[in-house]
Amino acid sequence: MANRIYGEARVDLDDGRELTLRFDFGALAEAEEAADKGTQEMMAELAKGGARLKTARAMLYGALRFHHPDLTLEDAGELLLSDSGNISEAMGRAMSEMAERRSKANPPTGAEARRKPPPGIGTRSSKSGRKAA
């Protein structure tokens, strides 16, 4: 079965190159190996906004591997130094897409699913949406 839970984003670099980042299982495994940390630990660092350079470089390296297997870990570090704004924005978009696809592929079950009404089922008590006084 194909890995349909991934997130991709293209990034235009200041030097004119275009790269495509892809976060999927393989990218995360590559990043774990490069950073010597687990995915959850890396994601927590990124979410706090204080990720170590090693973590950011590893995540970018993993995301580059699918479409740009010729780029090295050192190349990923250079990209972060030379074009951090564009790279960071693209990494955020790719990770968001991955999270969105994952949530659609793994809908809540059991008690978690019963907490929220399914989409399309309103909770209005009258036609206008206001409750009678």
Secondary structure, DSSP 4 states (H G I P E B T S, - for coil): ------EEEEEE-TTS-EEEEEESHHHHHHHHHHHTS-HHHHHHHHHHT---HHHHHHHHHHHHTTT-TT--HHHHHHHHHHSHHHHHHHHHHHHHHHHHHHHHHS---HHHHHSSPPTT----SSTTSPPP-
